Amino acid sequence: MPGPSDTWLITGVAGFIGSHLLETLLRAGRHVVGLDNFSTGKKENLSDVEARVGAERWARFRLIEGDLRSPNACEAAVRGVDVVLHQAALSSVPRSLVHPVQVLEANTIGSVNLFSSAAQAGVSRVVYASSSSVYGDVSTALRREPVLGEPMSPYAVSKRAMEQLAAVTHRNTCIALTGLRYFNVFGPRQNPDGPYAAVIPRWIRALLDAECPVIYGNGTQSRDFTHVDNIVRANLLAAARPAGSCGVFNVGTGHGTSLNALFETLRTHVAALPGRAKASEVRALAAPPRAGDVASALADLDLARQELGYEPVVNLDEGLRQTVSHFAGVRGTRNFLEARR
Ligand SMILES: NC(=O)c1ccc[n+]([C@@H]2O[C@H](COP(=O)([O-])OP(=O)(O)OC[C@H]3O[C@@H](n4cnc5c(N)ncnc54)[C@H](O)[C@@H]3O)[C@@H](O)[C@H]2O)c1
């Protein structure tokens, strides 16, 4: 079990999920090292965490600006570290179809560098971010850990290779390596801009600007949209597993929501904000399905419940409400994990 004096490394610390892990660990008084090359991460995410946790807790954080693809950067980052939460990657299925080499280098070569450095440095536990995309074209919507289909994008290949590299590293070194297959994560600080932005921040931004967002396909395809605090919770549980453990677990909510239903809910939340009534008139534009997208996906949580004791802490509706408030700049947006402590 990680102890209060342990030092944690978060790779991808300036990204969306990494910055939430950082905030939670610093609030809990932990010492944290962060590694990021700022390819998609932002300095503003770190300044936001600094402002939220205060100077005293922030002093326990050390940032290394470096690239996972460099073995030297990985060696420097794991020095003196007890637990690694590995989040750094180039994400997005569409990005990987356009830039497959960059995605494979960052996600696969970068991960094997990190796993080897961690094992050599005597790190006790590594938790790493995999993805529901590894299920590929499996025929049922409900995703169970042992049943994998064919990958549908280079991103999915990179995450599957990462899981296999983790299993091989574990077999040869006995370092504890736990993978978490995240399902469509959303929350404050997720990037709403650019061609590879995820659907929830992109649509919230469009609705706030009273612009029409695009739905690819007929909108009946469903996803297990998961608030980032559920992801943080799962990482902490995985980091507390016994020494020498290995395995891969789904992290979602176990509930599916269609893109059409998601759009309706977001529109209602945005239109309910002061001065945003015009959002209720916004209609979604239809576009053909995108290459690499799966039909429907929903996490089976049995294994995560059994082995990690994982249970979602934030449901979709409260998570969306909080995220809409964040993007609308409503002051005092609550932190669920802090509120439940
Ligand atoms: N957001 C989701 O819905 C989702 C779903 C499934 C899996 N994941 C996985 O979760 C992890 C975090 O995703 P996120 O949404 O926070 O993405 P993000 O893009 O916000 O964060 C990724 C971070 O990794 C950094 N990074 C990328 N390549 C790097 C490299 N070579 N060296 C050092 N740093 C590097 C980026 O600068 C960024 O700060 C990723 O591994 C992603 O594949 C995310």
The ligand as a MOL file (V3000), in Angstrom:
LIG
                    3D

  0  0  0     0  0            999 V3000
M  V30 BEGIN CTAB
M  V30 COUNTS 44 48 0 0 0
M  V30 BEGIN ATOM
M  V30 1 N -9.9890 11.5030 -22.1550 0
M  V30 2 C -10.5180 10.3330 -22.4610 0
M  V30 3 O -11.7220 10.2110 -22.7550 0
M  V30 4 C -9.6780 9.0880 -22.4290 0
M  V30 5 C -10.2930 7.8500 -22.7090 0
M  V30 6 C -9.5110 6.7010 -22.6910 0
M  V30 7 C -8.1650 6.7800 -22.3680 0
M  V30 8 N -7.5920 7.9980 -22.1260 0 CHG=1
M  V30 9 C -6.1610 8.0350 -21.8190 0
M  V30 10 O -5.9720 8.8020 -20.6370 0
M  V30 11 C -4.7060 9.4630 -20.6770 0
M  V30 12 C -4.8670 10.9360 -20.4090 0
M  V30 13 O -5.7390 11.4860 -21.3910 0
M  V30 14 P -6.2030 13.0070 -21.3730 0
M  V30 15 O -7.5910 13.0340 -21.8550 0
M  V30 16 O -5.8420 13.6380 -20.0830 0 CHG=-1
M  V30 17 O -5.2840 13.5960 -22.5440 0
M  V30 18 P -4.4450 14.9690 -22.5980 0
M  V30 19 O -4.0440 15.1320 -24.0170 0
M  V30 20 O -5.2050 16.0700 -21.9600 0
M  V30 21 O -3.1920 14.6320 -21.6870 0
M  V30 22 C -2.0960 13.8830 -22.1520 0
M  V30 23 C -0.8470 14.5400 -21.6170 0
M  V30 24 O 0.2980 13.7560 -22.0150 0
M  V30 25 C 1.3240 14.6510 -22.4680 0
M  V30 26 N 2.1770 13.9170 -23.3970 0
M  V30 27 C 1.8350 13.3980 -24.6120 0
M  V30 28 N 2.8840 12.7920 -25.1800 0
M  V30 29 C 3.9260 12.9100 -24.3130 0
M  V30 30 C 5.2750 12.4780 -24.3260 0
M  V30 31 N 5.7820 11.8170 -25.3820 0
M  V30 32 N 6.0530 12.7740 -23.2690 0
M  V30 33 C 5.5590 13.4600 -22.2030 0
M  V30 34 N 4.2950 13.8890 -22.1300 0
M  V30 35 C 3.4790 13.6180 -23.1700 0
M  V30 36 C 0.5650 15.7990 -23.1280 0
M  V30 37 O 1.3100 16.9890 -23.2570 0
M  V30 38 C -0.6090 15.9550 -22.1810 0
M  V30 39 O -0.3270 16.8350 -21.1120 0
M  V30 40 C -4.1180 9.1290 -22.0450 0
M  V30 41 O -3.2550 8.0380 -21.9080 0
M  V30 42 C -5.3290 8.7380 -22.8800 0
M  V30 43 O -4.9880 7.8940 -23.9390 0
M  V30 44 C -8.3170 9.1490 -22.1420 0
M  V30 END ATOM
M  V30 BEGIN BOND
M  V30 1 1 1 2
M  V30 2 2 2 3
M  V30 3 1 2 4
M  V30 4 1 4 5
M  V30 5 2 4 44
M  V30 6 2 5 6
M  V30 7 1 6 7
M  V30 8 2 7 8
M  V30 9 1 8 9
M  V30 10 1 8 44
M  V30 11 1 9 10
M  V30 12 1 9 42
M  V30 13 1 10 11
M  V30 14 1 11 12
M  V30 15 1 11 40
M  V30 16 1 12 13
M  V30 17 1 13 14
M  V30 18 2 14 15
M  V30 19 1 14 16
M  V30 20 1 14 17
M  V30 21 1 17 18
M  V30 22 2 18 19
M  V30 23 1 18 20
M  V30 24 1 18 21
M  V30 25 1 21 22
M  V30 26 1 22 23
M  V30 27 1 23 24
M  V30 28 1 23 38
M  V30 29 1 24 25
M  V30 30 1 25 26
M  V30 31 1 25 36
M  V30 32 1 26 27
M  V30 33 1 26 35
M  V30 34 2 27 28
M  V30 35 1 28 29
M  V30 36 1 29 30
M  V30 37 2 29 35
M  V30 38 1 30 31
M  V30 39 2 30 32
M  V30 40 1 32 33
M  V30 41 2 33 34
M  V30 42 1 34 35
M  V30 43 1 36 37
M  V30 44 1 36 38
M  V30 45 1 38 39
M  V30 46 1 40 41
M  V30 47 1 40 42
M  V30 48 1 42 43
M  V30 END BOND
M  V30 END CTAB
M  END
